[in-house]
Amino acid sequence: MKVVSIINYKGGVGKTTITANLGTELACRGYRVLLIDADPQCSLTFSFLKLNELGWLDEKELTLKTFFTPFVKGISNYKSLSDLRVDPSPINEKIQQYSEQGSLHLIPSDLSLIDIDMKLAGRLAGGYGRLEQAEQYITIFSSICQGLETLTSSYDFVLIDCPPNFNIVTQTSIAASNYIVIPARPDHLSTLGISYLTQSIHDFKDDYNFYAKQANTSSIDPKILKILFTMVKVSKGKQPIKDHQRYIDDIEKNHKLNKFDTFIREYQSLFSTASEDRIPVILNSSAPPHLIQEIKEFVDEFEYLLSEFR
């Protein structure tokens, strides 16, 4: 089971769109996929479920908030991540047209997840050094990782849609991840924080492994897979326009980061209505063929890269 976090400090770069379409296409290829919506904005959740279903999910305690509540209260009656899974049946019915073995499940987010994050921060306030403090640090930040252990034989991929920040819930996602994908628009604001984000990931890994050593538990080593450029405007030659190309080139030349060869072009009207229709673009029969092809090429490259890391 490969766990991949999709993250960028900048919102509006298409990370939810990428998570939904990557997961769906992998399922169409026969993989068993679990999506986790770790963003309080619930965009991934609303990409598959109706808005009025969120109240029912909260009432039945079927959101990620339920998983974190015991950590806030300091109690041990944790609810398993496996108990929080939702089956977006209409999507799986479409997936079955392509694959009998592939499947897609979702662990929904909750609007109040942001409050959970603040309360977790309160529990972690103060210095560290003593064994008990190290153990509490590891208990919280390894929570998703530990929660996924019971699902190891159930899924091939777990994709986590992270919020556009580096809060505690984001860090628990990073700690659980084997790999990280960073979507970015080819503009100044979207690329500005990428170096800071990669440094934050590196620093968090060092901090986590320091406390893991004190608590005598496993270390982590999440790897940044590559940067994926989205919302790219193309010229008549189907290449990025010059204003976009310079930011794409800058990532490798000045930031020393690798990018996917594939990019996803701008198609705002189609991507913006995908969540309203609750059908990822990759399954939209009316989507332009070139757009479908770009998504498939990205998934091809994603599959290849992960096979190289084995």
Buried (B, 14 or more C-beta within 10 A) or exposed (E): BBBBBBBBBBBEBBBBBBBBBBBBBBBBBBBBBBBBBBBBBBBBBBBBBEEEBBEEBBEEBBBBBBBBBBBBEEEEEBBEBBEBBBEBEEBBEBBBEBBEEBBBBBBBBBBEBBEBBEBBEEBBEEEBEEEEBBBBBBBBBBBBBBBBEEBEEBBBBBBBBBBBBBBBBBBBBBBBBBBBBBBBBBBEEBBBBBBEBBEBBEEBBEBBBBBBEBBEBEEBEBEBBBBBBBBBEBEEEEEBEEEBBEBBEBBEEEBEBEBBEBBBBBBEEBBEEBBEEBBBBBBBEEBEEEBBEBBBBBBBBBBEBBEEEE
